[in-house]
Amino acid sequence: AAINYNSSANTDDGSCCVSCSDVSTLSLSDTGTTSMKLHFTEVCEAAMYNVELNISNGGWALYTGILTVDPGLVNGNYTLPLNPNLALQTEVQVRIKTTCSDISISGYSNTASTVIS
């Protein structure tokens, strides 16, 4: 059963979390040399998001910086600071795995790609 299961509920509002699912609909915007914005549908059981970057096809590496939630926006909108800063025209791919509160780990999200501009 879901961890937030309520046996007296009589309407399915979609809020029950059954498993640690993959992040869906990952996209990027405002990609600059110092940061980019990540947008995705959040996972209700998420304890942490593990972001991986592939810069200039150099292989996937875990992002070790801190994502910041964009104030005033809907959940799933994060700013990802880039350190070191990236040069213009650098190709970047991003993917995310979810670590859930029960310590399980999801599969990868879709891969979102951009060129720093």
Contacts in CASP RR format, 6 or more apart in sequence:
PFRMAT RR
TARGET T0000
AUTHOR 0000-0000-0000
METHOD contacts of the structure
MODEL  1
AAINYNSSANTDDGSCCVSCSDVSTLSLSDTGTTSMKLHFTEVCEAAMYN
VELNISNGGWALYTGILTVDPGLVNGNYTLPLNPNLALQTEVQVRIKTTC
SDISISGYSNTASTVIS
2 16 0 8 1.000
2 17 0 8 1.000
2 18 0 8 1.000
3 17 0 8 1.000
3 45 0 8 1.000
3 101 0 8 1.000
3 102 0 8 1.000
4 15 0 8 1.000
4 16 0 8 1.000
4 17 0 8 1.000
5 16 0 8 1.000
15 44 0 8 1.000
17 43 0 8 1.000
17 44 0 8 1.000
17 45 0 8 1.000
19 45 0 8 1.000
19 104 0 8 1.000
20 43 0 8 1.000
20 45 0 8 1.000
20 46 0 8 1.000
20 98 0 8 1.000
20 99 0 8 1.000
20 100 0 8 1.000
20 102 0 8 1.000
20 104 0 8 1.000
20 105 0 8 1.000
20 106 0 8 1.000
21 43 0 8 1.000
21 45 0 8 1.000
21 98 0 8 1.000
21 106 0 8 1.000
22 43 0 8 1.000
22 97 0 8 1.000
22 98 0 8 1.000
22 106 0 8 1.000
22 107 0 8 1.000
22 108 0 8 1.000
22 109 0 8 1.000
23 40 0 8 1.000
23 41 0 8 1.000
23 42 0 8 1.000
23 43 0 8 1.000
23 49 0 8 1.000
23 96 0 8 1.000
23 97 0 8 1.000
23 98 0 8 1.000
23 106 0 8 1.000
23 109 0 8 1.000
24 40 0 8 1.000
24 41 0 8 1.000
24 109 0 8 1.000
24 110 0 8 1.000
25 39 0 8 1.000
25 40 0 8 1.000
25 41 0 8 1.000
25 110 0 8 1.000
26 38 0 8 1.000
26 39 0 8 1.000
26 40 0 8 1.000
26 94 0 8 1.000
26 95 0 8 1.000
26 96 0 8 1.000
26 109 0 8 1.000
26 110 0 8 1.000
26 111 0 8 1.000
26 112 0 8 1.000
27 38 0 8 1.000
27 39 0 8 1.000
27 40 0 8 1.000
27 112 0 8 1.000
28 36 0 8 1.000
28 37 0 8 1.000
28 38 0 8 1.000
28 39 0 8 1.000
28 92 0 8 1.000
28 94 0 8 1.000
28 112 0 8 1.000
28 113 0 8 1.000
28 114 0 8 1.000
29 36 0 8 1.000
29 37 0 8 1.000
29 39 0 8 1.000
30 36 0 8 1.000
30 37 0 8 1.000
31 37 0 8 1.000
31 92 0 8 1.000
31 114 0 8 1.000
31 115 0 8 1.000
31 116 0 8 1.000
31 117 0 8 1.000
32 82 0 8 1.000
32 86 0 8 1.000
32 116 0 8 1.000
32 117 0 8 1.000
33 82 0 8 1.000
33 85 0 8 1.000
33 86 0 8 1.000
33 87 0 8 1.000
33 88 0 8 1.000
33 116 0 8 1.000
34 81 0 8 1.000
34 82 0 8 1.000
34 85 0 8 1.000
35 79 0 8 1.000
35 80 0 8 1.000
35 81 0 8 1.000
35 82 0 8 1.000
36 79 0 8 1.000
36 80 0 8 1.000
36 82 0 8 1.000
36 92 0 8 1.000
36 94 0 8 1.000
36 114 0 8 1.000
36 116 0 8 1.000
37 70 0 8 1.000
37 77 0 8 1.000
37 78 0 8 1.000
37 79 0 8 1.000
37 80 0 8 1.000
38 51 0 8 1.000
38 67 0 8 1.000
38 76 0 8 1.000
38 77 0 8 1.000
38 78 0 8 1.000
38 79 0 8 1.000
38 80 0 8 1.000
38 94 0 8 1.000
38 96 0 8 1.000
38 112 0 8 1.000
39 76 0 8 1.000
39 77 0 8 1.000
39 78 0 8 1.000
40 76 0 8 1.000
40 96 0 8 1.000
40 109 0 8 1.000
41 76 0 8 1.000
42 75 0 8 1.000
42 76 0 8 1.000
43 98 0 8 1.000
43 100 0 8 1.000
43 106 0 8 1.000
45 98 0 8 1.000
45 100 0 8 1.000
45 101 0 8 1.000
45 102 0 8 1.000
46 98 0 8 1.000
46 99 0 8 1.000
46 100 0 8 1.000
46 101 0 8 1.000
47 99 0 8 1.000
47 100 0 8 1.000
47 101 0 8 1.000
48 98 0 8 1.000
48 99 0 8 1.000
49 67 0 8 1.000
49 96 0 8 1.000
49 97 0 8 1.000
49 98 0 8 1.000
49 99 0 8 1.000
50 62 0 8 1.000
50 96 0 8 1.000
50 97 0 8 1.000
50 98 0 8 1.000
50 99 0 8 1.000
50 105 0 8 1.000
51 62 0 8 1.000
51 63 0 8 1.000
51 67 0 8 1.000
51 80 0 8 1.000
51 94 0 8 1.000
51 95 0 8 1.000
51 96 0 8 1.000
52 60 0 8 1.000
52 61 0 8 1.000
52 62 0 8 1.000
52 63 0 8 1.000
52 94 0 8 1.000
52 95 0 8 1.000
52 96 0 8 1.000
52 97 0 8 1.000
52 108 0 8 1.000
53 60 0 8 1.000
53 61 0 8 1.000
53 63 0 8 1.000
53 92 0 8 1.000
53 93 0 8 1.000
53 94 0 8 1.000
54 60 0 8 1.000
54 61 0 8 1.000
54 92 0 8 1.000
54 93 0 8 1.000
54 94 0 8 1.000
54 95 0 8 1.000
55 61 0 8 1.000
55 86 0 8 1.000
55 90 0 8 1.000
55 91 0 8 1.000
55 92 0 8 1.000
56 90 0 8 1.000
56 91 0 8 1.000
56 92 0 8 1.000
57 91 0 8 1.000
60 95 0 8 1.000
63 80 0 8 1.000
65 81 0 8 1.000
65 83 0 8 1.000
66 81 0 8 1.000
67 78 0 8 1.000
67 79 0 8 1.000
67 80 0 8 1.000
68 78 0 8 1.000
68 79 0 8 1.000
68 81 0 8 1.000
69 75 0 8 1.000
69 76 0 8 1.000
69 77 0 8 1.000
69 78 0 8 1.000
70 77 0 8 1.000
70 78 0 8 1.000
70 79 0 8 1.000
80 94 0 8 1.000
86 92 0 8 1.000
86 116 0 8 1.000
87 116 0 8 1.000
88 116 0 8 1.000
88 117 0 8 1.000
89 115 0 8 1.000
89 116 0 8 1.000
89 117 0 8 1.000
90 115 0 8 1.000
90 116 0 8 1.000
91 113 0 8 1.000
91 114 0 8 1.000
91 115 0 8 1.000
91 116 0 8 1.000
92 113 0 8 1.000
92 114 0 8 1.000
92 115 0 8 1.000
92 116 0 8 1.000
93 111 0 8 1.000
93 112 0 8 1.000
93 113 0 8 1.000
94 111 0 8 1.000
94 112 0 8 1.000
94 113 0 8 1.000
94 114 0 8 1.000
95 108 0 8 1.000
95 109 0 8 1.000
95 110 0 8 1.000
95 111 0 8 1.000
95 112 0 8 1.000
96 108 0 8 1.000
96 109 0 8 1.000
97 105 0 8 1.000
97 106 0 8 1.000
97 107 0 8 1.000
97 108 0 8 1.000
97 109 0 8 1.000
98 105 0 8 1.000
98 106 0 8 1.000
98 107 0 8 1.000
99 105 0 8 1.000
99 106 0 8 1.000
100 106 0 8 1.000
END
